[in-house]
Amino acid sequence: MYSTTTEIPVRPLAAPNATTQAAQQDAMLNPRFYTTNFAEIDALHITPENRRMWDDMLAEFRRDPNKDHFKRSPEFDDDFSAMDPALREQFIEFLTSSVTAEFSGCILYAEIKKRIKNQDVRDLFGFMSRDEGRHAGFINHTLRDFNVAVDLSFLTRAKKYTYFQPKFIYYATYLSEKIGYARYITIYRNFEKQPDKRFHPIFKFFENWCLDEFRHGEAFAVLMRSNPHLLQGVNKLWIRFFLLAVFCTMYVRDHARKEFFDFMGLDVDDYDRRVITLTNTISRQVFPETIDTESEAFWGLLDKMWKNTEAMRRAEQQGGMFSGLKVTALKAANAFTFLRLFLRRPHRQALPADVRMQPVW
């Protein structure tokens, strides 16, 4: 196994609210609180051909283009009590998942900065921790408006740590930042076309917000390009694994939340195709192999994973003598489907000389 999960002893904690429990459960199902080999991260270096680009990016981080962006407008004081109950539930679930992801990034990046001496990397992780903490706080303020804020201090003390090799953190972080960009900008552009569907002002902040995500991904691209062993040999297989894991997870979770996308005026199939294709295209700036998203067979296998997962949910709800066997068989079917995805021929490309990209609108 490439990761293990250990629980850090903590003093007894007061019972958290339901949203905090949901955030904690979300983090356990999709581990986001990591520990790693900090000495290996400390050994990263920036090659001379990437030095100017790196210094320009750190200068941009220091300027902090979004330092004045995350300030609540008067619209946040509107009365949302008339919001459709189903939409309210889905919206809170969406925000809870988002705050968990943002806050866990903040914690991880702060820990890496504290544990290493390499000034290049310390600066980067310090800036990223600042950005993710700002995002988490902004989301949590919106949850507070609904009286369901996540207790971030509880989440910090009660979290479980998952050990990831540094390279797995690079791949997963790069992809989470880029797919976060693709998700935010797609939602933002949708509401530009359908302003009547924008049911909350937080979505107006997604354009600048996604630029933070894009910038974070660019920095990780330079790190990986400056340390090319991360992109060679068996690591190509790990890259393919992480690409597919991120895409499959998004596809299955989004389809389970189809109703929420309906409220936003988005067709979940179209949304996922656009986001996954955009993320895959952007990833070609750094990964020597990506996924063949032009094949309908690829999308058919993703849909099969979703239908298997939905069948598992129904079987668990029904219970009974044979439900356990059915769930086990469906889990095996999903594992086999993932294997089929993994064994598909990847898209191979020569890496471009200039790794810095501009946001794709």
ABEGO torsion letter per residue (X at the ends): XABBBBBBBBBBBBBBBAAAAAAAAAAAABBABBBBBAAAAAABBBBAAAAAAAAAAAAAAAAGAAAAABBBBAAAABBAAABBAAAAAAAAAAAAAAAAAAAAAAAAAAAAAAABABAAAAAAAAAAAAAAAAAAAAAAAAAAAAGABBBAAAAAAABBBBBBBAAAAAAAAAAAAAAAAAAAAAAAAAAAABAAABABAAAAAAAAAAAAAAAAAAAAAAAAAABAAAABEAAAAAAAAAAAAAAAAAAAAAAAAAAAAAAAGBBAAAAAAAAAAAAAAAAAAABABBBBAABAAAAAAAAAAAAAAAAAAAAAAAEEAAAAAAAAAAAAAAAAAAAAAAABBBBBBBBBABABBBBBX
